């Protein structure tokens, strides 16, 4: 069995190294990191054919980029969020057939940070917030 050691590479005398990491992290949880959705209505946009869309968990860097994109004038919050989760431009999300859009948007929410979900619910970016009676 491998021994697990807590270590901070590149730390000498309390100074963190600014050297870039050679490869991405190896996440240790059993949580799924992605889910692929086969489109009922494949389409072509900008010379690219889309037959499936894969939603992925965001990295910290991707989340920071998403927050900046949401601040751009005229940005469609849902298209920007789901585009970031699926690694496609917002225009691809907006071009999805309604059935595929529903399938992808509902399934992709599993990979969205709770803070983003809460913010979109409070601003109505996720659709109308009609009070239950």
C-alpha positions in Angstrom: 0.0 0.0 0.0 1.3 3.5 -0.9 2.0 5.8 2.0 0.1 9.1 1.9 2.3 12.0 2.9 1.1 15.6 3.3 3.7 17.7 1.6 4.0 21.1 -0.1 6.3 20.8 -3.1 8.4 23.8 -3.8 8.3 25.2 -0.3 11.7 26.2 1.1 12.0 28.3 4.2 8.3 29.2 4.1 8.4 30.6 0.5 6.1 29.1 -2.0 7.5 28.3 -5.4 6.0 30.2 -8.3 6.9 27.4 -10.8 3.9 26.1 -12.7 2.5 22.6 -11.9 3.6 20.1 -14.6 0.3 18.3 -14.8 -3.3 18.7 -13.5 -4.4 17.5 -10.2 -5.4 13.8 -9.6 -8.7 14.2 -7.7 -9.1 11.5 -5.1 -12.9 11.4 -4.5 -15.2 9.0 -6.2 -17.5 11.7 -7.4 -18.1 11.8 -11.1 -16.1 14.6 -12.7 -18.1 14.7 -16.0 -21.3 13.5 -17.7 -21.9 13.2 -21.4 -25.3 13.9 -23.0 -26.1 12.5 -26.4 -28.1 15.1 -28.3 -31.5 14.1 -29.6 -31.1 16.8 -32.3 -27.4 17.0 -33.3 -26.5 20.2 -35.2 -23.7 22.0 -36.9 -22.6 25.5 -35.9 -19.6 27.4 -37.1 -18.3 24.4 -39.0 -18.4 22.1 -35.9 -20.9 19.3 -35.6 -22.3 18.7 -32.2 -23.7 15.2 -31.4 -23.0 15.2 -27.7 -22.2 17.7 -25.0 -20.1 16.9 -21.9 -20.6 18.7 -18.6 -17.6 18.8 -16.3 -16.8 20.0 -12.8 -15.0 23.4 -13.0 -11.6 24.2 -11.6 -11.0 27.2 -9.5 -9.5 29.0 -12.5 -12.5 28.2 -14.7 -14.9 29.4 -11.9 -13.0 32.8 -11.8 -13.2 33.1 -15.5 -16.9 32.3 -15.4 -17.5 35.1 -12.9 -15.7 37.6 -15.2 -17.7 36.4 -18.2 -20.9 36.9 -16.3 -20.0 40.6 -15.8 -19.7 41.3 -19.5 -22.5 43.5 -21.0 -25.1 41.5 -22.8 -24.0 38.2 -21.4 -26.8 35.6 -21.1 -26.1 34.2 -17.6 -27.5 30.7 -18.3 -25.8 30.3 -21.6 -22.5 31.5 -20.1 -22.8 29.2 -17.1 -23.7 26.1 -19.0 -21.2 26.9 -21.7 -18.5 27.0 -19.1 -19.6 23.7 -17.6 -19.7 22.1 -21.0 -16.6 23.7 -22.5 -18.4 25.3 -25.4 -19.2 28.9 -26.3 -22.6 30.3 -25.0 -23.8 30.3 -28.7 -23.7 26.5 -28.7 -25.9 26.3 -25.6 -28.4 28.7 -27.1 -28.5 26.7 -30.3 -29.5 23.5 -28.6 -32.9 22.1 -29.3 -35.3 22.8 -26.4 -35.4 19.1 -25.3 -31.6 18.9 -25.5 -31.2 22.2 -23.7 -33.4 20.9 -20.8 -31.5 17.6 -20.6 -28.1 19.3 -20.6 -29.1 22.2 -18.2 -30.7 19.9 -15.6 -27.9 17.4 -15.7 -25.1 20.0 -15.8 -26.4 21.5 -12.5 -24.8 18.6 -10.7 -21.5 20.0 -11.6 -22.2 23.6 -10.7 -20.9 25.0 -7.4 -23.6 25.6 -4.9 -22.7 29.2 -4.5 -23.3 29.7 -8.3 -26.6 27.9 -8.0 -27.7 30.0 -5.1 -26.7 33.3 -6.9 -28.6 32.3 -10.1 -31.7 31.4 -8.1 -31.7 34.7 -6.2 -31.3 36.7 -9.4 -33.8 34.7 -11.5 -31.1 33.6 -14.0 -32.3 30.0 -13.8 -35.9 30.9 -14.8 -38.8 32.4 -13.0 -38.9 32.1 -9.2 -42.6 31.7 -8.6 -43.5 31.4 -5.0 -45.2 28.2 -4.0 -48.7 28.6 -2.6 
